[in-house]
């Protein structure tokens, strides 16, 4: 059996590329970490190499890799209340598969540039995002239960507006001597946190969901 040493080198490069990206995801405790990224990089590289060896159309194989990775990425994304999680990791999986195809095709110039840009987006842009997260606009759901008093919920709405949050009133319910209200509030992360601290110190609030 003849060994194609160029292909062996490609697989080693794919392993190292997947490990570098995977280590960053593992460090941040993401659902797709070190081993997953290595396997995706190796798999997409291997599919590309095999398609070239058997004389198949590499473009069709690349398209099939993209389709398969799409299903894998879809399983990473999940919804929790009014937030969606896993989109960055799913996009990273997609990008790592593209890197694997580049390796299998021998396009090392694209590999180097794209890998650098991917790491820049995951590491440097993450630091930038965290630094300015307090000014990021967010939409959150709030639910407050308190003893019933005339215009009690209206007072809370006035408090929301004092914190510069846009208020959308939801369902309100009166049960015995308790009244509950639901709101959707939109504003900066900083103002949300200030409001939450204020609400946690309100003696009249019996239940608070945020």
Buried (B, 14 or more C-beta within 10 A) or exposed (E): EEEEEEBEEBBEBBBEBBBBBBBBBBEEEBBBBBEBBBBBBBBBBBBBBBBBEEEEEBEEBBEEBBEBBEEBBEEBBEEEEEEEBBEBBBBBBBBBBBBBBBBBBBEEEBBEEBBEEBEEBBEEEBEEEEEEEEEEEBBBBBBBBBEEEEEBBEEBBEBBEEBEBEBEEEEEEEEEEEBBBBBBBBBBBBBBEBBBEEBEEEEEBEEBEB
